Amino acid sequence: MLDTLAMVDDIKPTSYIAREERRGRPLPTRESSIGKHWRMIDLWARARASGHEVRPIPKPMAWRDHPLSHFEEMEAHRIVGLQRRSLSLTDKRLLREKEIVDAAGTASEFAPICGVYFLVELDRVVYVGQSTNIAMRLTGHSGKKYSKVVYIECARERLDALESLYIYLLQPPLNGGGNRGVAAPMSLSALLDADLPAMTG
């Protein structure tokens, strides 16, 4: 099924998965009545983290009246997975980039709180980070180009999970980027599959 949806660089997803297995880095699998299979979201996360491009395969002519392209379907699947995980961990949905940008203020406004923060430049979140003291942590970002900051308070034990959710959702250019893909504290597979208790307070 994956081979009909996308290509990883110029190879089929099943070839990419086999190559990762030969390198000792197998992708997570699911078992069903028809055997072993892989999720597109796991393939997408591994390929992007390794600096590979995942491109949708154009649909056959008969499918072109479908309202979503393959890329949009993959993107929707990714976002839904992240939103469900956020709800299970925090009982709150992830904010859209525009909501974050609209709420951003200057760094001088922030108290020394624990949470996940967003560096904003123009209409874009350019970096997502975390700290137990956001005001202090922001002093270490003098080399990054940003004009505003916004934060979400978060319990210390959930910092890695919440920061990772937002990094995978927003794909900020200063969180890795380039040929390495995004860098987050937790892999997407671990984030979606880990048995983490819901956040309280």
Secondary structure by P-SEA (a helix, b strand, c coil): ccccccccccccaaaaaaaaaaaccccbbbbccccccccaaaaaaaaaaabbbbbbcccccccccccccaaaaaaaaaaaaaaaaaaaccccccccaaaaaaacccccccccccbbbbbbcccccccccccccaaaaaaacccccccbbbbbbbcccaaaaaaaaaaaaccccccccccccccccccaaaaaccccccccc
